[in-house]
């Protein structure tokens, strides 16, 4: 998942802002104000130090946030007004390029704001966040609805239709004009006013939704006693004991309400009632009928989204949202999902039958329920493939996986990663480590990679990538500052961090986003953006290198003995590669289908809980597993708008991923074939959003991607 506030068209908690916050050049009129602001508030100050300047994460304070954001918005709006009121005829240079330069101050503030929101949240920050959300919405509207600014953009756009600009300049103009048009720039005054009011209300709802989920993640902890640890690994028990101790529960063992804690517990714990409790806590986030319940918030969000797009002449939110995506229409996205869904639920039926047989053979006298799925799936894996996930885990050390990712980056991108000593650059938490990224041949600096690997209170769940500074060249090159963020359970002192195969895959996935940032070769900040159903493709593709022989043979070593993973165990892993695909595909697709269908439905008087239940029943959703993200905690969709009606994009991207993987499989050098790797970098990573994604893929593959590759990849029958 990408979490970034640095793109030309990006989202501040769901609200589109149509300009960039990079490479600002100040006008004399604003210089004095800027100097005062930067002197008074560290969050607004220019970054200093090595590597072209780095964020002063060690000096940021929550109490500085409000003033910094408000001052940053004011400075940015001054810059926008200068552009809009330019007396010269609008040109690409004096309008579009100046917009590309605007907002450096606010951009810096949001590097800190994003950390305080996602990695280091606190009750104090959440109060400020709630207060700022409507102000940020108003700020966005002042730009989106600046008639003079839009008229200048429109003039440049119309001129470019007669006399096209250079390819990347034309792309910037097209994207900028389209962004304004999609966000109400051409509405009359009354509709503009209502559009802005809706955005303001939505911004507050998105913040409240997120904070409600975070509340339930922090406050629903299951504490175990020593006699309730059956089936759990020694490493997991030690880390659970430390977390409990840190929470003032010495002598107990804590299962936190995050996926990284829940998933292994449900897989290995022999305590069925406790599995049910942990499962219920996790899948009930935002749905507990209390003041932190999100169902009514979602209903309001849906109504407001529908009203807003109706102002623009669209039938529903999905139609509006997908017009600039690869899928283009909700119908195209649904067609893909519905093509895969029958095979997915059919495979679930097979998996459940296998699990029930194991339970019956053990005399367990149960019927498989959702909190049993992971536990008995592991039993089936052991029986069918003689493959024990916990045995595999002994060879999956976080440090070694990090080295493996660096190896892959070196082979494909020619990058070298060098760990920086603590204190070389500021970090926001002692767990964060930083690496210098350079070109292996020239030694040229590419940027810095920050890693924040562990779960903690105030850190949102999941895994994501972000940038503090993106690459563009039109005003001088600057090094990229990118980060990956995970929620691995921090081990007890002296213990190795051991992760599951799924978590290792996610680790590679998010690193794929970082490589996408580092490899960008674009002139304008806008082009560092992406098309949502395409930007997950590159990271999903990088997952494939985890299972290459080169990575397995060099980096998968036992955490105690240092011995390489046995060839026999590797063979079992590969044979089981499509195991449990029914579960993985169905839990994901259920969320993607609900996301699309709930935005296509009439939002008037919608009962969100009832809609979820009835829609899943219509889809014949297997009762033995839940959606990956139930609606009340579906942050991708309701904490902002980045993935709203776009969660299908992971599968859209996975069609590209499966097809591109076959290109490497067909090559003489396999996944490290130099010729295919060169095309990978040149066409799939470096261009970012400087060309149409479909065109970029055709340059790589020589044709469009085919769904058959996806079905083969998952071991599903190919539809006729």
Buried (B, 14 or more C-beta within 10 A) or exposed (E): BBBBBBBBBBBBBBBBBBBBBBBBEBBEEBEEBBEEBBEEBBBBBEBEEEBBBBBBBEEBEBEBBBBBBBBBBBBBBBBBBBBBEBEEEBBBEBBBBBBBBBBBBBBBBBBBBBBBBBBBBEEEBBEBBBBBBBBBBBBBBBBBBBEBBBBBBBBBBEBBEEEEBEEBBBBBBBBBBBBBBBBBBBBEEEBBEBBBBBBBBBBBBBBBBBBBBBBBBBEBBBBBEEEBBEBBBEBBBBBBBBBBBEBEBEEBBBBBBBBBBBBBBBBBBEBBEBBBBBBBBBBBBBBBEEEBBBBEBBBBBBBBBBBBBBBBEBEBBBBBBBBBBBBEEBEBBBEBBEBBBEBBBBBBEEBBEBBBBBBEEEEBEEEBBBBBBBBBBBBBBBEBBEBBBBBBBBBBBBEBBBBBBBBBBEBBBBBBBEBBEEEBBBBBBEBBBBBBBBEEEEEEBBBBBBBBBBBBBBBBBBBBBBBBBBBBEBBEEBBBBBBBBBBBBBBBEEBBBBBBBBBBBBBBBBBBBBBBBBBBBBBBBBBBBBBBBBBBBBBBBBBBBBBBEBBBEBBBBBBEEEEBBEEEBBEBBEEBEBBBBBBBBBBBBBBBBBBBBBBBBEBEEBEBBEBBEEBBEEBEBBEBBBBBBBBBBBBBBBBBBBBBBBBBBBBBBBBBBBBBBBBBEEBEEEBBBEEBBEBBBBBBBBBBBBBBBBEBBBBBBEEEBBBBBBBBBBEBEEEE
